[in-house]
Amino acid sequence: MPLSTASNFAKPDDAFRAIVEAHRGLNDEQSADLDAALVLVLANHIGDLDVLNEAIALAKRRMLDASQQQQQQQQ
Amino acid sequence: MVQTKTQFGYRRHPDQDRASANIAEHAVVVVGAGPVGLSLAIDLAQRGQSVVLLDDADRIGEGSRAICFSKRSLEFWDRLGIGQRMVDKGVVWSVGKIFHGEQQLYQFNLLPEQGHKRPAFINLQQFYAEAYLVDRVSELPAIDLRWRNKVTALEPRNDRVALTIQTPDGPYRLNAQYVIACDGARSSLRQMVGAEFAGQVFEDQFLIADVKMTAAFPTERWFWFDPPFHAGRSALLHKQPDDIWRIDLQLNRFADPAVEKLPENVRPRIARMLGHDKFDFEWISLYKFQCRRMSKFIHDRVIFAGDSAHQVSPFGARGANSGLEDAENLAWKLDRVLRGTSPEALLESYHIERSAAADENIRESTRSTDFMAPNSHQEARLRKAVLSLAKETEFGKRMVNAGRLSTPSVYETPLSTADGDSWRGGPRPGASMLDAPVAGLRGEPMFLTEAFIGAGTRFTLLEFNNGAAPELPEGLGAVRIGGKDGLADSAGLAATRYDAEPGTAYLLRPDGYVAARFRHPTRPALDAALARAAGQS
């Protein structure tokens, strides 16, 4: 099964809010710890290495795009 | 502190008195009398080959070096006639425990089921293993073991290799059809053939000490992340024979080896770990690990086996055990090529199978080492998350990597015949045979691995009887289960482990790996599988 990028939550705002609220009151270090644990928990729930690799590639593409934009701005 | 366990004498050999026009010719010269070279020489000799075995030292090594020998290695040594002696002396274990701080995270059992002749592992100092192997060598006149014979030059010729060998009496020369380099991680033969040995060096340093003490710790592998006695790092405790305990402590990457190694600096650390200081040091060593392998294990007529060909970090017992798997893989192939019953191309399968195994061992041990010594803040953070999740989740426990212990590789190899029938279990082609308890013709209890040895440690058909005994190709050994003249599968475990029904047959290679399997073998199918496994097609 390929990575689903359709909208899967009935109320996407609730999901986004849940993650945001989980980080409330945490400093950057604690937030990073939380994210690390969350990624591992969710990755295990998905339980499919191909889907995980697709998700990693998709997430990483955002970062590459961002750094390219940054470089263009600097030029 | 360093003990020489066994001293051997140099003896002048008649080869050394030969004129240069009349150099001695040998079929096989094995260089390096460590566990791999000794085992390989014994296997070859038992198959009827004459072997010259050279070693540049005249004693069995210092310290204990390798300690964990796997079930697979013990089964190999059973075939060489020394498995029992190793097990009798060794410390048998199969349980490992992992701690984080003061708390036990989980424990694993590497061999939770009964009905195997050999345990998951024994711990045994390498010098004992070598001493027993040397004893076995001395029973085999076909092996000519020459101490203090150091190869100093190697010249490839068309059909042989010319070696120059330095001895206390000066140099001499001999020719060999094949030279097997088992001369360790710092292999001088590897340099002589000009091969690269590239890979990854780990910056973290580890202190390894063998201490003598009487202690009531169980015979289990204990591993700590961030223990109270060694904050922020990892530690390993493992029992060996003679009340010797292996202790492995991670140091930081900037630690000064000369300072860290001093007994007065090591002692307080270990006293904190054990809770007392009633112990003596047998051996202390400081390590940085490397994971690397040669790109080709075969350089014309020079073949590399063991640490000379590949090196891994020690977490996982993949060093000596993989070297022994190299030896068992190579011995039968080289024997057949020397006899002319298989073409020289069969040797290429040694490189294919064992270099893939080396890659697997490097991958596994690199992952373990990275987990123990994270390379970045984020890696450390992910590890921290895994360790904390392991306290309450099953998936977290399974992600904790304190060493994945050596199991035999499954070979993707041109020697295998792909399954044509349907199977729900059992070892697939390329996997090593599984043991099971059976009963012999007089009802005596025995194991399948023993029956395989009894059938001649050659290409062997393991058949589950269905009344009709098929006519076997010439030279094929047979192990039959069920029927009047077969072994009794009293516990039903052989049938279960091999997913067998009446008529099922497994074609085993001389190293005990599965070459092919059939629900109902026909003679043409068997002939074809046998030819493929022997490198003839």
Contacts between the chains, C-beta under 8 A, distances in Angstrom:
chain1	res1	chain2	res2	distance
A	32	B	378	7.7
A	32	B	381	5.9
A	33	B	381	6.0
A	33	B	384	6.8
A	33	B	385	6.7
A	36	B	378	7.6
A	36	B	381	4.7
A	36	B	382	5.0
A	36	B	384	7.3
A	36	B	385	4.1
A	37	B	385	4.0
A	37	B	388	6.9
A	37	B	389	6.2
A	39	B	382	8.0
A	39	B	385	8.0
A	40	B	382	7.1
A	40	B	385	5.5
A	40	B	386	6.4
A	40	B	389	6.2
A	40	B	395	8.0
A	40	B	396	7.4
A	40	B	399	7.1
A	41	B	389	6.9
A	41	B	393	7.8
A	44	B	393	7.9
A	44	B	395	4.2
